[in-house]
Amino acid sequence: MFKFLFRKRTETPTPPKTAGQQGTPPSGLAAMSDATQWLQRLEWTVLKRLDGQLQGDYRSLFRGTGLILADLREYQAHDDVRHIDWNVTARMQTPYVREHQEDREVAAWFVVDLSGSTSFGSGGTSKRERACEAVALLGQMLTRHGNRVGALVFNGQTQAHCVLPARSGRRHLLHLVHTLLKTTPSKDASTSAQCSALSLWLAQTLSVVRRRSVVFVVSDFISEPGWEKPLAMLARRHDVVALRLQDPLELELPNVGMLWLQDAETGDQLLVDANDAGFRKRFADLAQKREAALRMGLAQAGVDGLVLRTDEALDLSLLRFAQLRKRVSQMGAGVNASVSSGAMAPAGAVDWAARNPGGLHA
């Protein structure tokens, strides 16, 4: 399996500018070690910009389950067989399904990969920082509507480093953010996997999260192969969204001469000549093949994917995802008039829509 090796930094990092020089609070995990300040910075820099653009998307993006009977209708090919009303079906001699009034409450779980490979970042933001920002922002958007959020945090060990039960409230969200900020990659060789064991992490998530929920898998998906099957099993029970962490240098190497590259998780080092155009092309080809295989795995598992790049604003990524998911949901509702306008988008459709924007025009 192709694994990305990052450059071993030898230069002395320059100290960040003060808030007075930049006009905004300083960024970085060191400057924002306090969970309250970290969350406040996101609220001012990201959440305020999203507030006016995500109005009306609350029900269409993620919906809870309900118990109150709303209506009965004939069974359609896309319906869940568990919703069939067998008594009515026996009387009418035609399959009928029960429609329930949806609850507004949603339980969301974050499966967060904070292994060694997420510490890499070619610019001012690492993949680990981007993961913490995404979880904090989505958690804030969910908890302010009274929803519950929980998390399984993995730092490279075969089992979860920390499991936070799903609860609501700002105090719980601050505890979750503080846990993410203080979690570091595991250095214990006896309990750590040589490479991220995403399949084991997803299997543990399936055993921990019993009630149907929204599950965000936050990872760079640099892992041992075989995670597609447990991800598909997780998607059958829950509404799963893959938040893929990505850095631009993982796709293409710059022409900067001789480089010492070090694997973030195994510690293996390699000296390469980045001046060699053939080597850079082979590197880019391998990266593209890995991207294609990753997208295919998500599509086969029926999971929507969102790429969170370290060189792109977080609010733009989330807004693009919300718009795509809403349009795919509307497109799916237009196929069958019996489906309500707030129905969930077909699993995997958002990742398909991102690759085929021409097929989404109304």
Secondary structure, DSSP 8 states (H G I E B T S, - for coil): -----EE---S-------HHHHSS---STTTT-SHHHHHHHHIIIIIHHHHTTSTT-HHHH------EEEEEEE--TTS-GGGB-HHHHHHHTS-EEEEEE--S--EEEEEEE-SGGGG--SSSS-HHHHHHHHHHHHHHHHHTTT-EEEEEEESSBSS-SEEEEEE-SHHHHHHHHHHHHH------TTTB-SS--HHHHHHHHHHH--S--EEEEEE---S-S--HHHHHHHHHHSEEEEEEEE-GGGT---S-SEEEEE-TTT--EEEEETT-HHHHHHHHHHHHHHHHHHHHHHHHHT-EEEEEETTS-HHHHHHHHHHHHHHHHHHHHHH-TTS-TT----TTHHHHHHH-GGGG--
